[in-house]
Structure formats: C-alpha cells, structure tokens
Amino acid sequence: MEKQKLPNQTAIIILALTSFVGCCCTNGVLGVILAFIGLNLAKKDEKLYAENPELYDIGSLNTWKTVNLISLIISSIFVIWLIYLLVTGGFQESMDQYRMLMEQLQNQ
C-alpha cells in the first residue's frame, strides 16, 4: 500500500513561503502570524504521523517546519524592533528623515 501525504503538508509549505516573504515586507507582523499557524499545523501533522507512521509519508515536513521556525524568529525580531522604535520615538525620526530625503530627491 502506498503511503499518503500528510493532510496539512501543502498548507505548511504555502505558509512557510508566505511567512518568509511576509517577515520582510510587512515589518514582521504578517510573518509572525503565518509562521505561527504553519508551526501549529506541522505539530498536528507530526502527531498524526507518530500515531500511524506506516500510513503516512513524512516527506519534507521537517524542512518546511524549519523554514516556518526561521521565519518566526526573523519576524519576531522585526516586530520587537518596530515596537522599540515606536516606544522610543525613533520611528517618527526615521519617517521625518525619509520625508526630507524624498523632498530632496524631488527638488533635483
């Protein structure tokens, strides 16, 4: 009998890829959410595999779980940095500098 794919494996792959992109493009907020969901689904699939290893093929589950974990770590660092900037007022300073730079570029 051929082994089946785990039920959430495709979703875990998609969440890993989008969380990795989300950690860079959305200041980490979307990356944290998607990576957390991906890790929860991976945990469910690992539990299902542990119950019936002869029925399911684990495939690349560990690889995509690792990608989700890395995305979660990177996204968490971005979120912590964003919170730090918001609390200390550094975010407003960087936005003012960005605005001044854009004005200088438009005047050229």
C-alpha distances in whole Angstrom, upper triangle without the diagonal:
4,6,9,13,15,17,21,20,22,25,25,25,28,30,30,31,34,35,36,38,39,41,43,44,45,46,43,43,40,38,39,37,34,33,34,31,29,29,29,25,24,25,23,20,21,21,18,16,18,17,14,13,9,8,11,12,15,16,20,21,23,25,26,27,29,31,31,33,35,36,37,39,41,41,43,45,46,47,49,51,51,52,55,56,57,58,61,62,60,58,61,63,60,60,64,64,61,64,66,64,63,67,68,66,67,71,70
4,7,10,13,15,18,17,18,22,22,22,24,27,27,28,30,32,32,34,36,37,39,40,41,43,40,40,37,35,36,34,31,30,31,29,26,26,26,23,22,23,21,18,19,20,17,15,17,17,13,12,9,8,9,9,13,13,17,18,21,22,23,24,26,27,28,30,32,33,34,36,38,38,40,42,43,44,46,48,48,49,52,53,54,55,58,59,57,55,58,60,57,57,61,60,58,60,63,61,60,64,65,62,63,67,67
4,7,9,12,15,14,16,19,19,19,22,24,24,25,28,29,29,32,33,34,36,38,38,40,37,37,34,32,32,31,28,27,27,25,22,23,23,19,18,19,18,14,15,16,13,11,14,14,10,9,7,5,5,5,9,10,14,14,17,19,19,20,23,24,25,26,29,29,30,33,34,35,36,39,40,40,42,44,45,46,48,50,50,52,54,55,54,52,55,57,54,54,58,57,55,57,60,58,57,61,62,60,61,65,64
4,6,9,12,11,13,15,16,17,19,21,21,23,25,26,27,29,30,32,34,35,35,37,34,34,31,29,30,28,25,24,25,22,20,20,20,17,16,17,16,12,14,15,12,10,14,14,11,10,9,6,5,6,9,10,13,13,16,18,18,19,22,23,23,25,27,27,28,31,32,32,34,37,38,38,40,42,42,43,46,47,48,49,52,53,51,49,52,54,51,51,55,55,52,55,58,56,55,58,60,57,58,62,62
4,6,8,7,9,12,12,13,15,17,17,19,21,22,23,25,26,28,30,31,32,34,30,30,27,25,26,25,21,21,22,19,16,17,17,14,13,15,13,10,12,14,11,10,14,14,12,11,12,9,6,5,7,8,10,10,14,15,14,15,18,19,19,21,24,24,25,27,29,29,30,33,34,34,36,39,39,40,42,44,44,46,48,49,48,46,49,50,48,48,51,51,49,51,54,52,51,55,56,54,55,58,58
4,6,5,9,10,10,12,14,15,16,18,20,20,22,24,25,26,29,30,30,32,28,28,25,23,23,22,19,18,19,16,14,14,14,10,9,11,10,6,9,11,8,8,11,12,11,10,12,9,6,7,7,8,10,9,12,14,13,13,17,18,17,19,22,22,22,25,27,27,28,31,32,32,34,36,36,37,40,41,42,43,46,47,45,43,46,48,46,46,50,50,47,49,52,51,50,53,55,53,54,58,58
4,6,8,9,10,12,13,14,16,18,19,20,22,24,24,26,28,29,29,31,27,27,24,22,23,21,18,18,18,15,13,14,13,9,10,12,10,7,11,12,9,10,14,14,13,14,15,12,9,10,11,12,13,11,15,16,14,15,18,19,17,20,23,22,22,25,27,26,28,31,31,31,33,36,36,36,39,41,41,42,45,46,45,42,45,47,45,45,48,49,46,48,51,50,49,52,54,52,53,56,57
4,6,5,6,9,10,10,12,14,15,16,18,20,20,22,25,25,25,27,24,23,20,19,19,17,14,14,14,11,9,11,10,6,7,10,8,7,10,12,10,11,15,15,15,16,17,15,12,12,11,12,12,10,13,14,11,12,15,15,14,16,19,18,19,22,23,22,24,27,27,27,30,32,32,33,35,37,37,39,41,42,41,39,42,44,41,41,45,45,42,44,48,46,45,49,50,48,49,53,53
4,5,5,6,9,10,11,13,14,15,17,19,20,21,24,24,25,26,23,23,20,18,19,18,14,14,15,12,9,11,12,8,8,11,10,8,10,13,12,12,15,16,16,15,17,15,11,10,9,9,8,7,10,11,9,10,13,13,12,15,18,17,18,21,22,22,24,26,27,27,30,32,32,33,35,37,37,39,41,42,41,38,42,43,41,41,44,44,42,44,47,45,44,48,49,47,48,52,52
4,5,5,6,9,10,11,12,14,16,17,18,20,22,23,23,25,23,22,19,18,19,17,14,14,16,13,10,13,14,10,10,14,13,11,14,17,15,15,19,20,19,19,20,18,14,13,12,11,10,10,13,13,10,12,15,14,13,17,18,17,18,22,22,22,24,27,27,27,30,31,31,33,35,36,36,39,41,41,40,37,40,42,39,39,43,43,40,42,45,43,42,46,47,45,46,50,50
4,5,5,6,8,10,10,12,14,15,16,18,20,20,20,23,20,19,16,15,16,14,11,11,13,10,7,11,11,8,9,13,12,11,14,16,15,16,19,21,20,20,22,20,16,16,14,14,13,11,14,14,10,11,14,13,12,15,17,15,16,20,20,19,21,24,24,24,27,29,28,30,32,33,33,36,38,38,37,35,38,40,37,36,40,40,38,40,43,42,40,44,45,43,44,48,48
4,6,5,6,9,10,10,12,14,15,16,19,20,20,21,18,18,15,13,14,13,9,9,10,8,5,8,9,7,7,10,11,10,12,15,14,15,18,19,19,19,21,19,16,15,12,12,10,8,10,10,7,8,11,10,8,11,14,13,13,17,18,17,19,22,22,22,25,27,27,28,31,32,32,34,36,37,36,33,36,38,36,36,39,39,37,39,42,41,40,43,45,43,44,48,48
4,5,5,6,9,10,11,13,14,15,18,19,19,21,18,19,16,14,15,15,11,10,13,11,8,11,13,10,10,13,14,13,14,18,17,17,20,22,22,20,22,21,17,15,13,11,9,8,11,9,6,8,11,9,9,12,13,12,14,17,17,17,20,22,22,23,25,27,27,29,31,32,33,35,37,37,36,33,36,38,35,35,39,38,36,38,41,39,38,42,43,41,42,46,46
4,5,5,6,8,10,11,12,14,16,16,17,19,17,17,14,12,14,13,9,10,13,11,9,12,14,12,12,16,16,15,17,20,20,20,23,25,24,24,26,23,20,18,17,15,13,12,14,13,9,11,13,11,10,14,15,13,14,18,17,17,19,22,21,22,25,26,26,27,30,31,31,33,36,36,34,32,34,36,33,33,37,36,34,36,39,37,36,40,41,39,40,43,43
4,6,5,6,8,10,10,12,14,15,15,17,14,14,11,9,11,10,6,6,9,8,6,9,11,10,11,14,15,14,16,19,19,20,22,24,24,24,26,24,21,20,17,16,14,12,14,13,9,10,12,10,8,11,12,10,11,15,15,13,16,19,18,18,21,23,23,24,27,28,28,30,32,33,31,29,32,34,31,31,35,35,32,34,37,36,35,38,40,38,39,43,43
4,6,5,6,9,10,11,13,14,15,16,13,14,12,9,11,11,7,6,10,9,6,9,12,11,10,14,15,15,16,19,20,20,22,24,25,24,26,25,21,19,16,15,12,11,12,10,6,8,9,6,5,9,9,7,9,12,12,12,15,17,17,18,20,22,22,24,26,27,28,30,32,32,31,28,32,33,30,30,34,34,31,34,37,35,34,38,39,37,39,42,42
4,6,5,6,8,10,12,13,14,16,14,15,12,10,12,13,9,9,13,12,10,13,15,14,14,17,19,18,19,22,23,23,25,28,27,26,28,27,23,21,19,17,14,13,14,12,9,11,11,8,8,12,11,9,12,14,13,13,16,18,17,19,21,22,22,24,27,27,28,30,32,32,30,28,31,32,29,29,33,32,30,32,35,33,32,36,37,35,36,40,40
4,5,5,6,8,10,10,11,13,11,12,9,7,11,10,7,8,12,11,10,13,15,15,15,18,20,19,21,24,24,25,27,29,29,29,31,29,25,24,21,20,17,16,17,15,12,13,14,10,9,13,12,9,11,14,13,12,15,17,16,17,20,21,20,22,25,25,25,28,30,30,28,26,28,30,27,27,31,30,28,30,33,31,30,34,35,33,34,38,38
4,5,5,6,9,10,10,11,9,9,7,4,7,8,5,5,9,10,9,11,14,14,14,17,19,19,20,23,24,24,26,28,29,28,31,29,26,24,21,20,17,16,16,14,11,12,12,9,7,10,10,6,8,11,10,8,11,14,13,13,17,18,17,19,22,22,23,25,27,28,26,24,27,28,25,25,29,29,27,29,32,31,30,33,35,33,34,38,38
4,5,5,7,9,10,11,9,11,9,6,9,11,9,8,12,13,11,13,16,16,16,19,21,21,21,24,25,25,27,30,30,29,32,31,27,25,22,20,17,16,16,13,11,12,11,8,7,10,8,5,8,10,8,8,12,13,12,14,17,17,17,20,22,22,23,26,27,28,25,23,26,28,25,25,29,28,26,28,31,29,29,32,33,32,33,37,37
4,6,6,6,8,10,9,11,9,7,11,12,10,11,14,15,14,16,19,19,19,22,24,23,25,27,28,28,31,33,33,32,35,33,29,27,25,23,20,19,19,17,14,15,15,11,11,13,12,9,11,13,11,10,14,15,13,15,18,18,17,20,22,22,23,26,27,27,25,22,25,26,23,23,27,26,23,26,29,27,26,30,31,29,30,34,34
4,5,5,5,8,6,8,5,5,8,9,8,9,12,13,13,15,18,18,19,21,23,23,25,27,28,29,31,33,34,33,36,34,30,29,26,25,22,20,21,19,16,16,16,13,11,13,12,9,10,12,10,8,12,13,11,12,15,16,15,17,20,19,20,23,25,24,23,20,23,24,21,21,25,25,22,24,28,26,25,29,30,29,30,33,34
4,6,6,6,4,7,7,4,7,10,9,9,12,14,14,15,18,19,19,21,23,24,25,27,29,29,31,33,34,33,36,35,31,30,27,25,22,21,20,18,16,16,15,12,11,12,10,7,8,9,7,5,8,9,7,9,12,12,12,15,17,17,18,21,22,22,20,18,21,23,20,20,24,24,21,24,27,25,25,29,30,29,30,33,34
4,6,6,6,9,9,8,11,13,13,13,16,18,17,19,21,22,22,25,27,27,28,31,32,32,34,37,37,36,39,38,34,32,29,27,24,23,23,20,18,19,17,14,14,15,12,9,11,12,9,8,11,11,8,11,14,13,12,16,17,17,18,21,22,22,19,17,20,21,18,18,22,21,19,21,24,22,22,26,27,25,27,30,30
4,6,7,9,9,9,12,13,13,14,17,18,18,20,23,23,24,26,28,28,30,32,33,34,36,38,39,38,40,39,35,33,31,29,26,25,25,23,20,21,20,17,16,17,15,12,14,15,12,10,13,14,10,12,15,14,13,16,18,17,18,21,22,22,20,17,19,21,17,17,21,20,17,20,23,21,20,24,25,24,25,28,29
4,5,6,6,7,10,11,12,13,15,17,17,19,21,22,23,25,27,28,29,31,33,34,35,38,38,38,41,39,35,34,31,30,27,26,26,24,21,21,21,18,16,17,16,12,13,14,12,9,12,13,9,10,13,13,11,14,16,15,15,19,20,20,18,15,18,19,17,16,20,20,18,20,23,22,21,24,26,25,26,29,30
4,6,8,8,10,12,13,14,16,18,19,20,22,23,24,26,28,29,30,32,34,34,36,38,39,39,42,40,37,35,32,31,28,27,26,24,22,21,21,18,16,17,15,12,12,13,10,7,9,10,6,6,10,9,7,10,13,12,12,16,17,17,15,12,15,17,14,14,18,18,16,19,22,21,21,24,26,25,26,29,30
4,6,5,6,9,10,10,12,14,15,16,18,20,21,22,24,25,26,28,30,31,32,35,36,35,38,37,33,32,29,28,25,23,23,21,18,18,17,15,13,13,12,9,8,10,7,4,6,8,5,5,9,10,9,11,13,14,14,17,19,19,17,15,18,20,18,18,22,22,20,23,25,25,24,28,29,28,30,33,34
4,5,5,7,9,10,11,13,14,16,17,19,20,22,23,25,26,28,29,31,32,34,35,35,38,37,33,32,29,29,26,24,24,23,20,19,19,16,14,15,14,11,10,12,11,7,8,10,8,6,10,11,10,11,14,15,14,17,19,19,18,16,19,21,19,19,23,23,22,24,27,26,26,29,31,30,31,34,36
4,5,5,6,8,10,11,12,14,16,17,18,20,21,23,24,26,27,28,30,32,33,33,36,34,31,30,27,26,24,22,22,21,17,17,18,15,12,14,14,10,10,13,12,8,10,13,11,10,13,15,13,15,18,18,18,20,23,23,22,19,22,24,22,21,25,26,23,25,29,28,27,30,32,31,32,35,36
4,5,5,6,8,10,10,12,14,15,16,18,20,21,22,24,26,26,28,30,31,31,34,32,29,27,24,24,21,19,19,17,14,14,14,11,9,10,10,6,6,9,8,5,8,11,10,10,13,14,14,15,18,19,19,21,23,24,22,20,23,25,23,23,26,27,24,27,30,29,28,32,33,32,33,37,37
4,6,5,6,9,10,10,12,14,15,16,18,20,21,23,24,25,27,29,30,30,33,32,29,28,25,24,21,19,19,18,15,14,14,12,9,10,10,7,5,8,9,5,6,10,10,8,11,13,13,14,17,18,18,20,22,23,22,20,24,26,23,24,27,28,26,28,31,31,30,34,35,34,36,39,40
4,6,5,6,9,10,11,13,14,16,17,19,20,22,23,25,26,28,29,29,32,31,27,27,24,24,22,19,19,19,16,14,16,14,10,12,13,10,8,12,12,9,10,13,13,11,14,17,16,16,19,21,20,22,25,25,25,22,25,28,26,25,29,30,28,30,33,33,32,35,37,36,37,40,41
4,5,5,6,9,10,11,12,14,16,17,18,20,21,22,24,26,27,27,30,28,25,24,21,21,18,16,17,16,13,12,14,11,8,11,12,9,8,12,12,10,12,15,14,14,17,19,18,19,22,23,23,25,28,28,27,25,28,30,27,27,31,31,29,31,35,34,33,36,38,36,37,41,42
4,5,5,6,9,10,10,12,14,15,16,18,20,21,22,24,26,25,28,27,23,22,19,19,16,14,14,13,10,9,10,9,5,7,9,6,5,9,10,9,10,13,14,13,16,18,18,19,22,23,23,25,28,28,27,25,28,30,28,28,32,32,30,33,36,34,34,37,39,38,39,42,43
4,5,5,6,9,10,11,13,14,15,17,19,20,21,23,25,25,28,27,23,23,20,21,18,15,15,15,12,10,12,11,8,8,11,9,7,10,12,10,11,14,15,14,16,19,19,19,22,24,24,25,28,29,28,26,29,31,29,30,33,34,32,34,37,37,36,40,41,40,41,45,45
4,5,5,6,9,10,11,12,14,16,17,18,20,22,23,23,26,24,21,21,19,19,17,14,15,16,12,11,13,13,9,11,14,12,10,14,15,13,14,18,18,17,19,22,22,22,25,27,26,28,30,31,31,29,32,34,32,32,35,36,34,36,39,38,38,41,43,42,43,46,47
4,5,5,6,9,10,11,12,14,15,16,18,20,21,21,24,22,19,18,15,16,14,11,12,12,9,7,10,10,6,9,12,10,10,13,15,14,15,18,19,18,21,23,23,24,26,28,28,30,32,33,32,30,33,35,33,33,37,37,35,37,40,39,38,42,43,42,43,46,47
4,5,5,6,9,10,10,12,14,15,16,18,20,20,23,22,19,18,15,16,14,10,10,12,9,6,9,9,6,7,11,10,9,12,14,14,14,17,19,18,20,23,23,24,26,28,28,29,32,33,32,31,34,36,34,34,38,38,36,39,41,40,40,43,45,44,45,48,49
4,5,5,6,9,10,11,13,14,15,17,19,19,22,21,18,19,16,17,16,12,13,15,12,9,12,13,10,11,14,14,12,15,18,16,16,20,21,20,22,25,25,25,28,30,30,31,33,35,34,32,36,38,36,36,40,40,38,41,44,43,42,46,47,46,47,51,51
4,5,5,6,9,10,11,12,14,16,17,17,20,18,15,16,13,15,14,10,12,14,11,9,13,13,11,12,16,15,14,17,19,18,19,22,23,23,25,27,27,28,30,32,32,34,36,37,37,35,38,40,38,38,41,42,40,42,45,44,43,47,48,47,48,51,52
4,5,5,6,9,10,10,12,14,15,15,18,17,14,13,10,12,11,7,8,10,8,6,10,11,9,11,14,14,14,16,19,18,19,22,23,23,25,27,28,29,31,33,33,34,37,38,37,35,39,40,38,39,42,42,40,43,46,44,44,47,49,47,49,52,52
4,5,5,6,9,10,10,13,14,15,18,17,15,15,12,14,14,10,10,13,12,9,12,14,12,12,16,16,15,17,20,20,20,23,24,24,25,28,29,29,31,33,34,35,37,39,38,36,40,42,40,40,44,44,42,45,48,46,46,50,51,50,51,54,55
4,5,5,6,9,10,11,13,14,17,15,13,14,12,15,15,11,13,15,14,11,15,17,14,15,19,19,18,20,23,22,23,26,27,26,28,31,31,31,34,36,36,37,40,41,40,39,42,44,42,42,46,46,44,47,50,49,48,51,53,52,53,56,57
4,5,5,6,9,10,11,11,14,12,10,10,9,11,12,8,10,13,12,11,14,16,14,15,19,19,19,21,24,23,24,27,28,28,30,32,33,33,36,38,38,39,42,43,42,40,43,45,43,43,47,47,45,48,51,49,49,52,54,52,53,57,57
4,5,5,6,9,10,10,13,13,10,11,8,11,12,8,9,13,12,10,13,16,14,15,18,19,19,21,24,24,24,27,29,28,30,32,33,34,36,38,38,39,42,43,42,41,44,46,44,44,48,48,46,49,51,50,50,53,55,53,55,58,58
4,5,5,6,9,10,13,13,11,13,11,14,15,12,13,16,16,13,16,19,17,18,21,22,21,23,26,26,26,29,31,30,31,34,35,35,37,40,40,40,43,45,44,43,46,48,46,46,50,50,48,51,54,53,52,56,57,56,57,61,61
4,5,5,6,8,11,10,8,11,10,13,15,12,14,17,16,15,18,20,19,20,23,24,23,26,28,28,28,31,33,32,34,37,37,37,40,42,42,43,46,47,46,45,48,50,48,48,52,52,50,52,55,54,53,57,58,57,58,62,62
4,5,5,5,8,8,6,8,7,11,13,10,12,15,15,14,17,19,19,20,23,24,23,26,28,28,29,32,33,33,35,37,38,39,41,43,43,44,47,48,47,46,49,51,48,49,53,52,50,53,56,54,54,58,59,57,58,62,62
4,6,6,9,10,9,11,10,14,15,13,13,17,18,16,18,21,20,20,24,25,24,26,29,30,30,32,34,34,35,38,39,39,41,44,44,45,47,49,48,47,50,52,49,50,54,54,52,55,57,56,56,59,61,59,61,64,64
4,6,9,9,10,12,12,16,18,16,17,20,20,19,22,24,23,23,27,28,27,29,32,32,32,35,37,36,38,41,41,41,44,46,46,47,49,51,50,49,52,54,52,52,56,56,54,57,60,59,58,62,63,62,63,66,67
4,6,5,7,10,11,14,17,15,17,20,20,19,22,25,24,25,28,29,29,31,33,34,34,37,38,38,40,42,43,43,46,48,48,49,52,53,52,51,54,56,53,54,58,58,56,58,61,60,59,63,64,62,63,67,67
4,5,6,7,8,12,14,13,15,18,19,18,21,23,23,24,26,28,28,30,32,33,33,36,38,38,39,42,43,43,45,47,48,49,51,53,52,50,53,55,53,53,57,57,55,57,60,58,58,62,63,61,62,66,66
4,6,8,10,13,16,16,17,20,21,21,23,26,26,27,29,31,31,33,35,36,37,39,41,41,42,45,46,46,49,51,51,52,55,56,55,53,57,58,56,56,60,60,57,60,63,61,60,64,65,63,65,68,68
4,7,10,12,16,15,18,20,20,20,23,25,25,26,29,30,30,33,35,35,36,39,40,40,42,44,45,45,48,50,50,51,54,55,54,52,55,57,55,55,59,58,56,58,61,60,59,63,64,62,63,67,66
4,6,9,12,11,14,17,17,17,20,21,21,23,26,26,27,29,31,31,32,35,36,37,38,41,41,42,44,46,47,48,50,52,50,49,52,53,51,51,55,55,52,55,58,56,55,59,60,58,59,63,63
4,5,9,9,12,14,14,15,18,19,20,21,24,25,25,28,29,30,31,34,35,35,37,39,40,41,43,45,46,47,49,51,49,47,51,52,49,50,53,53,51,53,56,54,53,57,58,56,57,61,60
4,6,6,8,10,11,12,14,16,16,18,20,21,22,24,26,27,28,30,31,32,34,36,37,38,40,42,42,44,46,47,46,44,47,49,46,47,50,50,48,50,53,51,51,54,55,53,55,58,58
4,6,8,9,10,12,13,15,16,18,19,20,22,24,25,26,28,30,31,32,34,35,36,38,40,41,42,44,46,47,45,43,47,48,45,45,49,48,46,49,51,49,49,52,53,51,53,56,56
4,6,5,6,9,10,11,13,14,16,17,18,20,21,23,24,26,27,28,30,32,33,34,36,38,39,41,42,43,41,40,43,44,41,42,46,45,42,45,48,46,45,49,50,48,49,53,52
4,5,5,6,9,10,11,12,14,15,16,18,20,21,22,24,26,26,28,30,31,32,34,36,37,38,40,42,40,38,42,43,40,41,44,44,42,44,47,45,45,49,50,48,49,53,52
4,6,5,6,9,10,10,12,14,15,16,18,20,21,23,24,25,27,29,30,31,33,35,36,37,39,40,39,37,41,42,39,40,44,43,41,44,46,45,44,48,49,47,49,52,52
4,5,5,6,9,10,11,12,14,15,17,18,20,21,23,24,26,27,29,30,32,33,35,36,38,39,37,35,39,40,37,38,41,41,39,41,44,42,42,45,46,44,46,49,49
4,5,5,6,8,10,10,12,14,15,16,18,20,21,22,24,26,26,28,30,31,32,34,36,37,35,33,37,38,35,36,39,39,36,39,42,40,40,43,44,42,44,47,47
4,5,5,6,9,10,10,12,14,15,16,19,20,21,22,24,25,27,28,30,31,33,34,36,34,33,36,37,35,36,39,39,37,40,42,41,40,44,45,43,45,49,49
4,5,5,6,9,10,11,12,14,15,17,18,20,21,23,24,26,27,29,30,31,33,34,33,31,35,36,33,34,38,37,35,38,41,39,39,43,43,42,44,47,47
4,5,5,6,9,10,11,12,14,15,16,18,20,21,22,24,26,27,28,30,32,33,31,29,33,33,31,32,35,34,32,35,38,36,36,40,40,39,40,44,43
4,6,5,6,9,10,10,12,14,15,16,18,20,21,22,24,25,26,28,30,31,29,28,31,32,30,31,34,34,32,35,37,36,36,39,40,39,40,44,44
4,5,5,6,9,10,10,12,14,15,16,18,20,21,22,24,26,27,29,30,28,27,31,32,30,31,34,34,32,35,38,36,36,40,41,40,41,45,45
4,5,5,6,8,10,11,12,14,15,17,18,20,21,23,24,26,27,28,26,25,29,30,27,28,32,31,30,33,35,33,34,37,38,37,39,42,42
4,5,5,6,8,10,10,12,14,15,16,18,20,21,22,24,26,27,25,23,27,28,25,26,30,29,27,30,33,31,31,35,36,34,36,39,39
4,6,5,6,9,10,10,12,14,15,16,18,20,21,22,24,25,24,22,26,27,25,26,30,29,28,31,33,32,32,36,37,36,38,41,41
4,5,5,6,9,10,11,12,14,15,16,18,20,21,23,24,22,22,25,26,24,25,29,28,27,30,33,31,32,35,36,35,38,40,41
4,5,5,6,9,10,11,12,14,15,17,18,20,21,22,20,19,23,24,21,22,26,25,24,27,29,28,28,32,33,32,34,37,37
4,5,5,6,9,10,10,12,14,15,16,18,20,21,19,17,21,22,20,21,25,24,23,26,28,27,27,31,32,31,33,36,36
4,5,5,6,8,10,10,12,14,15,16,18,20,18,17,21,22,20,22,25,25,24,27,29,29,29,32,34,33,35,38,39
4,5,5,6,9,10,10,12,14,15,16,18,16,16,19,20,18,20,23,23,22,25,27,27,27,31,32,31,33,36,36
4,5,5,6,9,10,10,12,14,15,16,14,13,17,18,15,17,20,20,19,22,24,23,24,27,28,28,30,33,33
4,5,5,6,9,10,10,12,14,15,14,13,16,18,16,17,21,21,20,23,25,25,25,28,30,30,31,34,35
4,5,5,6,9,10,11,12,14,13,13,16,18,16,18,21,21,21,24,26,26,27,30,31,31,33,35,36
4,5,5,6,9,10,11,12,10,10,14,14,13,15,18,18,18,21,23,22,24,26,28,28,30,32,33
4,5,5,6,9,10,10,9,8,11,13,12,13,16,17,16,18,21,21,22,24,26,26,28,30,32
4,5,5,6,9,10,10,9,12,14,14,15,18,19,19,21,23,24,25,27,29,29,31,33,35
4,5,5,6,8,8,9,12,13,13,15,17,18,18,21,23,23,25,27,28,29,31,33,34
4,6,5,6,5,5,8,9,9,11,13,14,15,17,19,19,21,23,24,25,27,29,30
4,6,5,6,5,8,10,11,11,14,15,16,17,20,21,22,23,25,26,28,30,31
4,6,8,8,10,12,13,14,16,18,19,20,22,24,25,26,28,29,31,33,34
4,5,8,9,10,12,13,15,16,18,19,20,22,24,25,26,28,30,31,33
4,5,6,7,9,10,11,13,15,16,17,19,20,22,23,25,26,28,30
4,5,5,6,9,10,11,12,14,15,16,18,20,21,23,24,26,27
4,5,5,6,9,10,10,12,14,15,16,18,20,21,23,24,26
4,5,5,6,9,10,10,12,14,15,16,18,20,21,23,25
4,5,5,6,9,10,11,12,14,15,17,18,20,21,23
4,5,5,6,9,10,10,12,14,15,16,18,20,21
4,5,5,6,9,10,10,12,14,15,16,18,20
4,5,5,6,9,10,11,12,14,15,17,19
4,5,5,6,9,10,11,12,14,15,17
4,5,5,6,9,10,11,12,14,16
4,5,5,6,9,10,11,12,15
4,5,5,6,9,10,11,13
4,5,5,6,9,10,11
4,5,5,6,9,10
4,5,5,6,9
4,5,5,7
4,5,5
4,6
4
